Amino acid sequence: MSEQIERVKCLIIGSGPAGYTAAIYAARADMKPLLYTGMEPGGQLTTTTEVDNFPGYPEGIDGPAMMVDLQKQAERFGTEVRIGMVTEVNFASEKGGIHTAIVDGKTKIEANTIIISTGATAKYLGLPSEQRLRGGGVSACAVCDGFFYRGQDVAIVGAGDTAAEEATYLSNICTKVTMLVRKGEMRASKAMQHRVAQTKNIEVLFNSEVEEVLGDQVVEGLRIVNNQTNEKHDIEITGLFIAIGHKPNTDIFKGQLDMDDAGYLKTKAGSTYTNMPGVFASGDVQDKIYRQAITAAGTGCMAALDAERYLAEVGIVEEVIGGNY
Ligand SMILES: Cc1cc2nc3c(=O)[nH]c(=O)nc-3n(C[C@H](O)[C@H](O)[C@H](O)COP(=O)(O)OP(=O)(O)OC[C@H]3O[C@@H](n4cnc5c(N)ncnc54)[C@H](O)[C@@H]3O)c2cc1C
């Protein structure tokens, strides 16, 4: 481990909409934030082509381009953005204590406040054809991308409440929704199952799995296999939605921060406070319900304001200059 230790008022972990929005607010409050991007600079939106629902872009915007804009805006006010992965944290449990984070296993950062915006990673099936067509008709977000398939036939993979909810969402936009359920029954609540069963343009295929996503540049169909009979058949679709869950990126916080059963960080209602004083959580890492760029940005703003108030409360008003000491 290097001997170099820096101390900052505000360390932001993650470079999605939550992290960059927190950075814009923290920088404008003169907290001189330091932001580490992680392995996916720009976050999940860099995996999508068109973002149509973020306010302020009347013609829509390419996901990676939007994230470059957010980074520039954060840097404009003095955020220092660094490529690097936080690999370890040690949170001080007393109010006003100094937290530490290790970056890439070697650089130690000390911080009065830490804003966690590490997001959640959508799970995919792992088929080569699926990975090749991500952004070409394969999506992990029906609310985000369903609109692009209005009036078309689509399929959705998943059996839980989210899958059922997304299937009914898609049924209002698309002509037909084929829902593929791996087992002989759905995991979704009875109420959601009922809603799916009552929706005329949703067809549920049980014991069914995707063998291959068909299409060269864009999705043109699916080869489906029945895992009981091994029978295969093809269907024509233009969009495939994967709704088999998300994994919040919280492994490094285990044992220190309160989480729910799925690993999402718990925050105090109506705020971004975690159970550790001076540690705040924003974006998808603490939100398994909405998971949108605008909600992530909203909680990023809240986290910076919460951190600013916390610093004032514990009396950290003097200039903390990043650098060796
Ligand atoms: C295919 C797809 C399309 C989507 N389309 C839309 C859309 O059109 N509109 C919309 O509103 N939403 C859309 N979403 C959802 C949206 O992308 C997310 O809600 C949003 O990106 C969440 O922002 P976030 O900042 O919480 O986290 P993310 O965007 O997930 O960013 C997390 C960040 O944390 C970093 N990180 C993780 N671990 C570490 C670590 N240990 N150290 C340092 N950094 C770390 C990552 O590198 C990344 O930069 C889409 C999602 C997907 C998957």
The ligand as a MOL file (V3000), in Angstrom:
LIG
                    3D

  0  0  0     0  0            999 V3000
M  V30 BEGIN CTAB
M  V30 COUNTS 53 58 0 0 0
M  V30 BEGIN ATOM
M  V30 1 C -30.0120 -0.7670 -20.6470 0
M  V30 2 C -30.4620 0.3160 -19.7060 0
M  V30 3 C -31.1440 1.3880 -20.2040 0
M  V30 4 C -31.5660 2.3970 -19.3400 0
M  V30 5 N -32.2320 3.4560 -19.8690 0
M  V30 6 C -32.6730 4.4280 -19.0360 0
M  V30 7 C -33.4020 5.5340 -19.5540 0
M  V30 8 O -33.6500 5.6330 -20.7620 0
M  V30 9 N -33.8340 6.4740 -18.6630 0
M  V30 10 C -33.5900 6.3780 -17.3220 0
M  V30 11 O -33.9950 7.2720 -16.5720 0
M  V30 12 N -32.9240 5.3390 -16.8050 0
M  V30 13 C -32.4550 4.3570 -17.6250 0
M  V30 14 N -31.8050 3.2820 -17.1080 0
M  V30 15 C -31.6260 3.2100 -15.6450 0
M  V30 16 C -30.4700 4.1350 -15.2440 0
M  V30 17 O -29.3450 3.8290 -16.0370 0
M  V30 18 C -30.1400 3.9640 -13.7800 0
M  V30 19 O -31.2980 4.1580 -12.9930 0
M  V30 20 C -29.0890 4.9880 -13.3480 0
M  V30 21 O -27.9430 4.8870 -14.1610 0
M  V30 22 C -28.6760 4.7800 -11.8880 0
M  V30 23 O -27.7090 5.7320 -11.5890 0
M  V30 24 P -26.6960 5.5460 -10.3920 0
M  V30 25 O -25.8570 6.7680 -10.4080 0
M  V30 26 O -27.4090 5.1850 -9.1680 0
M  V30 27 O -25.8100 4.2700 -10.7310 0
M  V30 28 P -25.0660 3.6760 -12.0820 0
M  V30 29 O -25.4820 4.4080 -13.2640 0
M  V30 30 O -25.3100 2.2380 -11.9360 0
M  V30 31 O -23.5710 4.0260 -11.7470 0
M  V30 32 C -22.8590 3.3700 -10.7420 0
M  V30 33 C -21.4370 3.8760 -10.7630 0
M  V30 34 O -20.7370 3.3720 -9.6370 0
M  V30 35 C -19.4470 2.9520 -10.0290 0
M  V30 36 N -18.9690 1.9980 -9.0430 0
M  V30 37 C -19.5060 0.8180 -8.6620 0
M  V30 38 N -18.7460 0.2420 -7.6960 0
M  V30 39 C -17.7220 1.1160 -7.4660 0
M  V30 40 C -16.5870 1.1030 -6.6040 0
M  V30 41 N -16.3580 0.0910 -5.7590 0
M  V30 42 N -15.7100 2.1430 -6.6540 0
M  V30 43 C -15.9250 3.1880 -7.4880 0
M  V30 44 N -16.9910 3.2640 -8.3120 0
M  V30 45 C -17.8640 2.2310 -8.3080 0
M  V30 46 C -19.6610 2.3980 -11.4350 0
M  V30 47 O -18.4200 2.3490 -12.1460 0
M  V30 48 C -20.6230 3.4450 -11.9860 0
M  V30 49 O -19.9160 4.5500 -12.4700 0
M  V30 50 C -31.3260 2.2840 -17.9460 0
M  V30 51 C -30.6320 1.1860 -17.4380 0
M  V30 52 C -30.1930 0.2080 -18.2990 0
M  V30 53 C -29.4040 -0.9620 -17.7490 0
M  V30 END ATOM
M  V30 BEGIN BOND
M  V30 1 1 1 2
M  V30 2 1 2 3
M  V30 3 2 2 52
M  V30 4 2 3 4
M  V30 5 1 4 5
M  V30 6 1 4 50
M  V30 7 2 5 6
M  V30 8 1 6 7
M  V30 9 1 6 13
M  V30 10 2 7 8
M  V30 11 1 7 9
M  V30 12 1 9 10
M  V30 13 2 10 11
M  V30 14 1 10 12
M  V30 15 2 12 13
M  V30 16 1 13 14
M  V30 17 1 14 15
M  V30 18 1 14 50
M  V30 19 1 15 16
M  V30 20 1 16 17
M  V30 21 1 16 18
M  V30 22 1 18 19
M  V30 23 1 18 20
M  V30 24 1 20 21
M  V30 25 1 20 22
M  V30 26 1 22 23
M  V30 27 1 23 24
M  V30 28 2 24 25
M  V30 29 1 24 26
M  V30 30 1 24 27
M  V30 31 1 27 28
M  V30 32 2 28 29
M  V30 33 1 28 30
M  V30 34 1 28 31
M  V30 35 1 31 32
M  V30 36 1 32 33
M  V30 37 1 33 34
M  V30 38 1 33 48
M  V30 39 1 34 35
M  V30 40 1 35 36
M  V30 41 1 35 46
M  V30 42 1 36 37
M  V30 43 1 36 45
M  V30 44 2 37 38
M  V30 45 1 38 39
M  V30 46 1 39 40
M  V30 47 2 39 45
M  V30 48 1 40 41
M  V30 49 2 40 42
M  V30 50 1 42 43
M  V30 51 2 43 44
M  V30 52 1 44 45
M  V30 53 1 46 47
M  V30 54 1 46 48
M  V30 55 1 48 49
M  V30 56 2 50 51
M  V30 57 1 51 52
M  V30 58 1 52 53
M  V30 END BOND
M  V30 END CTAB
M  END
